[in-house]
Amino acid sequence: MNRVILAAAIAAGLMLATACGTETASKPTSNQSQALTIGVKYDQPGLSVKGPDDVQPKGFDADTARYVAGKLGVNPERITWKEARSDQREHMLADGAVDFVVASYSITADRLKDVSFAGPYLVAGQDLLVRKDDTAINRQEDLDGRTVCTAQGSTSAQKIQKDFAQDVQLTTQQTYSACVDQLRTGEVDAVTTDDVILAGYAAQYPDQLRVVGHPFTRERYGIGVKKGNTDLQAKVTQAIRDMISDGSWQRSVDANLAPSGYHPMPPPPVFNAPDKTVAAGDPATLDPELVRTVDGLADTANKQNIDYTGTMVHRDGQWKLCDLRADFVES
């Protein structure tokens, strides 16, 4: 898990505030002629489910997509939904098949090479789903010699093999629901992905399946847009901030995730600024004292297994750090 560099997080917020405080929510732009095509998962209970007869997907990711669309001036009936499987998301964005993707899409260093992310909007952790009567699997280290399934395009199973159980047998399916079917029939011993996804499946089959409950990564879900579309990236990021601040985020969590027994971490700091060079962020144009302060903080943060985000403000003739948030994560 790559650590978020403090200097980048602070730089993202430098031009946004002159004092620590709540940002003003943006107002949606009404334009009845606008339309959007959005990629979501179709088979993740609690996050996003869409059956063949459903007009709209249901779940937290689906709510998030609709909220963002509304902030962009697009009504729900003007949204075209497309299934975005894990191994298809980057291609769909690059080819212009969708405007953005809201599909349990973890922000990673590798994906940032090909995708511009807004967010994060949710923090989850990788865990295991096993059969309820299998009491021998209680941690990822128990998977040596066992077979683990994950969806194509996901890196979850490789993480287990690399860091915890070298002799694990890995298999993939097109979707997580296909993995769950194999788990229920005994073809595989475990399914691995993020705990929020697994909780939805466990709630579907409460007499058969259980989540182990020992998350071993920290996954930050972002909304993916086409690489380089910094205008849309910035608008979506602001929409996520608005969703959190006006209470819509918590209402959707309560409606879609809480019924499965899953309780996510509090809303994450939404730190992603547009991934383009900002002239005012060039150290050569910044106050040298600010640069020295941020460099010192970043040096300290990057020696520890912690993610930091924060805001620097200039007050009483000095640069000061406020609203610092720390998050211990797996490396």
C-alpha positions as CSV (number, residue, x, y, z in Angstrom):
1,M,0.0,0.0,0.0
2,N,1.6,3.2,-1.1
3,R,1.6,6.0,1.4
4,V,0.1,9.3,0.7
5,I,2.8,11.9,0.8
6,L,2.0,14.7,3.2
7,A,3.5,17.4,1.0
8,A,1.2,16.6,-1.9
9,A,-1.8,16.5,0.4
10,I,-1.0,19.9,1.9
11,A,-0.2,21.4,-1.5
12,A,-3.7,20.3,-2.7
13,G,-5.3,22.3,0.1
14,L,-3.0,25.4,0.1
15,M,-4.9,27.4,-2.3
16,L,-8.3,26.4,-0.9
17,A,-8.2,28.0,2.5
18,T,-7.0,31.0,4.4
19,A,-8.2,29.5,7.7
20,C,-9.4,26.1,8.8
21,G,-13.1,25.9,8.2
22,T,-15.9,24.3,6.3
23,E,-16.0,24.7,2.6
24,T,-19.2,26.1,1.0
25,A,-21.2,23.5,-0.8
26,S,-21.5,24.0,-4.6
27,K,-24.8,24.4,-6.2
28,P,-25.9,22.1,-9.0
29,T,-26.1,23.6,-12.4
30,S,-29.4,22.9,-14.0
31,N,-29.2,21.9,-17.6
32,Q,-31.9,19.6,-18.9
33,S,-30.0,18.8,-22.1
34,Q,-27.0,17.3,-20.2
35,A,-26.6,13.6,-19.9
36,L,-24.0,11.2,-18.4
37,T,-22.9,7.7,-18.9
38,I,-21.7,6.2,-15.6
39,G,-19.9,2.9,-14.9
40,V,-20.9,0.9,-11.8
41,K,-20.8,-2.7,-10.6
42,Y,-24.0,-4.6,-11.0
43,D,-23.4,-7.4,-8.5
44,Q,-22.2,-5.9,-5.2
45,P,-24.9,-5.9,-2.5
46,G,-25.0,-2.7,-0.5
47,L,-22.7,-0.9,-3.0
48,S,-24.3,-1.3,-6.3
49,V,-26.8,-3.9,-7.6
50,K,-28.7,-3.7,-10.9
51,G,-30.8,-6.6,-12.1
52,P,-32.0,-7.1,-15.8
53,D,-35.3,-5.5,-15.0
54,D,-34.0,-2.6,-12.9
55,V,-34.0,0.9,-14.3
56,Q,-31.6,2.2,-11.7
57,P,-28.9,0.5,-9.7
58,K,-29.3,0.5,-5.9
59,G,-26.6,0.9,-3.2
60,F,-24.1,3.3,-1.8
61,D,-21.9,3.6,-4.9
62,A,-25.1,4.1,-7.0
63,D,-26.3,6.8,-4.6
64,T,-22.9,8.5,-4.8
65,A,-23.0,8.4,-8.6
66,R,-26.5,9.9,-8.7
67,Y,-25.5,12.6,-6.2
68,V,-22.4,13.6,-8.2
69,A,-24.5,13.6,-11.4
70,G,-27.0,15.9,-9.7
71,K,-24.2,18.3,-8.8
72,L,-23.2,18.3,-12.4
73,G,-26.7,19.3,-13.4
74,V,-27.9,15.9,-14.6
75,N,-31.1,14.3,-13.4
76,P,-31.3,10.5,-12.7
77,E,-33.4,9.9,-15.8
78,R,-30.6,11.4,-18.0
79,I,-28.0,8.8,-16.7
80,T,-27.1,5.8,-18.8
81,W,-25.7,3.0,-16.6
82,K,-23.0,0.6,-17.8
83,E,-21.6,-2.4,-16.0
84,A,-18.0,-1.7,-15.1
85,R,-16.3,-4.9,-14.1
86,S,-12.9,-4.7,-12.3
87,D,-10.9,-5.6,-15.4
88,Q,-12.8,-3.2,-17.7
89,R,-12.8,0.0,-15.8
90,E,-9.6,1.6,-17.2
91,H,-10.5,0.6,-20.8
92,M,-14.0,2.1,-20.4
93,L,-12.6,5.4,-19.3
94,A,-9.8,5.5,-21.9
95,D,-12.2,4.6,-24.7
96,G,-14.8,7.2,-23.6
97,A,-17.4,4.5,-23.0
98,V,-18.3,6.2,-19.7
99,D,-17.9,9.7,-18.2
100,F,-16.8,8.4,-14.8
101,V,-16.7,5.2,-12.8
102,V,-18.1,4.6,-9.3
103,A,-17.3,1.0,-8.7
104,S,-15.4,0.2,-5.5
105,Y,-12.4,1.6,-7.3
106,S,-9.4,1.8,-5.0
107,I,-7.0,4.6,-5.6
108,T,-3.5,3.1,-6.2
109,A,-0.2,4.3,-7.6
110,D,-0.5,2.0,-10.6
111,R,-4.0,3.1,-11.5
112,L,-3.0,6.8,-11.1
113,K,-0.8,6.3,-14.2
114,D,-3.9,5.7,-16.3
115,V,-6.8,7.2,-14.4
116,S,-7.6,10.6,-12.8
117,F,-9.3,10.0,-9.5
118,A,-11.6,12.2,-7.5
119,G,-12.0,11.5,-3.8
120,P,-11.6,9.4,-1.8
121,Y,-15.3,9.0,-0.8
122,L,-15.0,5.7,1.3
123,V,-12.3,3.8,3.1
124,A,-12.5,0.0,3.2
125,G,-10.1,-2.8,4.0
126,Q,-9.3,-6.1,2.3
127,D,-10.7,-9.1,4.2
128,L,-11.8,-12.7,3.6
129,L,-15.2,-14.3,3.0
130,V,-15.3,-18.0,4.1
131,R,-18.0,-20.7,4.7
132,K,-19.5,-20.4,8.1
133,D,-18.7,-24.0,9.0
134,D,-15.0,-23.6,8.1
135,T,-13.4,-22.6,11.4
136,A,-9.9,-23.2,10.3
137,I,-9.6,-19.9,8.4
138,N,-9.5,-16.9,10.7
139,R,-6.6,-14.9,9.3
140,Q,-5.0,-14.5,5.9
141,E,-2.0,-16.6,7.1
142,D,-4.4,-19.6,7.3
143,L,-4.7,-19.8,3.6
144,D,-1.5,-21.8,2.8
145,G,-2.6,-24.7,0.6
146,R,-6.1,-23.3,0.2
147,T,-7.8,-21.9,-2.9
148,V,-8.8,-18.2,-3.0
149,C,-10.9,-16.5,-5.6
150,T,-11.1,-12.9,-6.6
151,A,-12.4,-11.0,-9.6
152,Q,-10.4,-10.5,-12.7
153,G,-8.6,-7.1,-12.7
154,S,-8.3,-7.1,-8.9
155,T,-4.9,-7.4,-7.1
156,S,-6.4,-8.7,-3.8
157,A,-5.3,-12.3,-4.1
158,Q,-1.8,-11.4,-5.1
159,K,-1.5,-9.3,-1.9
160,I,-2.2,-12.5,0.2
161,Q,0.3,-14.6,-1.7
162,K,3.0,-12.0,-1.6
163,D,2.7,-11.0,2.1
164,F,1.0,-13.7,4.0
165,A,0.5,-17.2,2.5
166,Q,3.0,-18.1,-0.3
167,D,1.4,-21.5,-0.9
168,V,-2.1,-20.2,-1.5
169,Q,-3.7,-21.2,-4.8
170,L,-5.2,-18.3,-6.7
171,T,-8.1,-18.3,-9.1
172,T,-10.2,-15.6,-10.7
173,Q,-13.7,-15.1,-12.1
174,Q,-15.2,-12.3,-14.1
175,T,-17.2,-11.1,-11.1
176,Y,-17.1,-11.4,-7.3
177,S,-20.6,-12.9,-7.4
178,A,-19.2,-15.8,-9.4
179,C,-16.5,-16.3,-6.8
180,V,-19.1,-16.4,-4.1
181,D,-21.0,-19.0,-6.0
182,Q,-17.9,-21.2,-6.1
183,L,-17.4,-20.6,-2.3
184,R,-20.9,-21.8,-1.5
185,T,-20.4,-25.0,-3.6
186,G,-17.0,-25.7,-2.1
187,E,-15.0,-25.2,-5.2
188,V,-12.8,-22.5,-3.4
189,D,-12.0,-22.0,0.2
190,A,-12.3,-18.2,0.4
191,V,-13.1,-15.1,-1.5
192,T,-11.0,-12.0,-1.0
193,T,-11.8,-8.4,-1.7
194,D,-12.8,-5.4,0.4
195,D,-14.7,-5.9,3.6
196,V,-17.6,-3.6,2.5
197,I,-18.2,-5.8,-0.5
198,L,-17.9,-9.1,1.4
199,A,-20.3,-7.9,4.1
200,G,-23.0,-7.6,1.4
201,Y,-22.5,-11.1,0.3
202,A,-22.4,-12.5,3.9
203,A,-25.7,-10.7,4.5
204,Q,-27.2,-12.4,1.4
205,Y,-26.3,-15.8,2.8
206,P,-26.1,-15.5,6.6
207,D,-26.5,-19.2,7.3
208,Q,-23.6,-20.1,4.9
209,L,-21.0,-17.4,4.8
210,R,-19.1,-15.2,7.2
211,V,-16.5,-12.4,7.0
212,V,-13.3,-13.2,8.9
213,G,-13.1,-9.7,10.2
214,H,-9.4,-9.0,10.1
215,P,-8.8,-6.4,7.4
216,F,-5.2,-6.2,6.4
217,T,-5.1,-3.2,4.0
218,R,-6.6,0.2,3.7
219,E,-8.5,0.9,0.5
220,R,-9.5,4.4,-0.5
221,Y,-12.4,4.4,-3.0
222,G,-12.2,7.1,-5.6
223,I,-14.3,8.1,-8.6
224,G,-12.4,7.4,-11.8
225,V,-12.5,9.9,-14.8
226,K,-10.5,9.8,-18.0
227,K,-6.8,10.6,-17.5
228,G,-6.2,14.3,-17.9
229,N,-9.8,15.4,-17.6
230,T,-8.9,17.7,-14.7
231,D,-12.0,19.9,-15.1
232,L,-14.4,17.0,-14.5
233,Q,-12.0,15.6,-11.8
234,A,-12.2,18.9,-9.8
235,K,-16.0,19.1,-10.1
236,V,-16.5,15.5,-9.0
237,T,-14.1,16.0,-6.0
238,Q,-16.1,19.0,-4.9
239,A,-19.4,17.1,-5.3
240,I,-17.9,14.4,-3.0
241,R,-17.1,17.0,-0.4
242,D,-20.6,18.3,-0.6
243,M,-22.1,14.9,-0.2
244,I,-20.2,14.4,3.0
245,S,-20.8,17.8,4.4
246,D,-24.6,18.0,3.8
247,G,-25.3,14.6,5.4
248,S,-26.1,12.7,2.2
249,W,-23.1,10.4,2.7
250,Q,-24.1,9.3,6.1
251,R,-27.8,8.8,5.1
252,S,-26.7,6.5,2.2
253,V,-24.3,4.6,4.5
254,D,-27.2,4.0,7.0
255,A,-29.6,2.9,4.2
256,N,-27.3,0.7,2.2
257,L,-24.3,-0.5,4.3
258,A,-25.5,-0.6,7.9
259,P,-28.2,-3.3,7.3
260,S,-25.4,-5.8,6.5
261,G,-23.8,-5.1,9.8
262,Y,-20.9,-3.2,8.2
263,H,-19.8,0.0,9.8
264,P,-17.3,1.9,7.7
265,M,-14.8,4.4,9.0
266,P,-15.9,8.0,9.2
267,P,-15.9,10.0,5.9
268,P,-12.3,10.3,4.7
269,P,-10.5,13.6,4.0
270,V,-11.2,14.4,0.4
271,F,-7.7,15.5,-0.6
272,N,-7.4,14.8,-4.3
273,A,-6.8,18.0,-6.2
274,P,-6.8,17.9,-10.1
275,D,-3.7,16.1,-11.2
276,K,-2.2,18.9,-13.2
277,T,0.7,21.2,-12.5
278,V,-0.5,24.3,-10.6
279,A,1.9,27.2,-11.0
280,A,1.2,28.5,-7.5
281,G,2.3,25.1,-6.1
282,D,5.8,25.4,-7.6
283,P,8.2,25.6,-4.6
284,A,10.1,28.3,-6.4
285,T,7.0,30.6,-6.2
286,L,6.1,29.7,-2.6
287,D,7.2,31.2,0.6
288,P,10.5,29.5,1.5
289,E,9.5,29.2,5.1
290,L,6.3,27.3,4.0
291,V,8.4,25.0,1.8
292,R,10.8,24.2,4.7
293,T,7.9,23.5,7.0
294,V,6.1,21.2,4.6
295,D,9.3,19.4,3.7
296,G,10.0,18.7,7.4
297,L,6.5,17.4,8.0
298,A,6.7,15.2,4.9
299,D,10.1,13.8,5.9
300,T,8.7,12.8,9.3
301,A,5.5,11.4,7.9
302,N,7.1,9.3,5.2
303,K,9.4,7.5,7.8
304,Q,6.3,6.2,9.5
305,N,3.5,3.8,8.5
306,I,0.9,6.6,8.5
307,D,-1.1,8.5,5.9
308,Y,-1.5,12.2,6.7
309,T,-3.6,15.0,5.2
310,G,-3.6,18.5,6.5
311,T,-4.0,22.2,5.7
312,M,-1.4,24.9,6.1
313,V,-2.5,28.5,6.8
314,H,-0.7,31.7,7.3
315,R,-1.6,33.4,10.5
316,D,0.0,35.9,12.8
317,G,3.0,36.1,10.5
318,Q,3.7,32.3,10.5
319,W,2.8,29.2,8.6
320,K,0.7,26.9,10.8
321,L,-0.6,23.4,10.4
322,C,-4.3,22.8,11.2
323,D,-6.8,20.1,10.6
324,L,-4.1,17.4,10.5
325,R,-5.5,13.8,10.1
326,A,-3.5,10.7,10.6
327,D,-4.4,7.2,9.4
328,F,-2.3,4.1,10.3
329,V,-2.2,1.7,7.3
330,E,-0.5,-1.4,6.1
331,S,2.6,-0.7,4.0
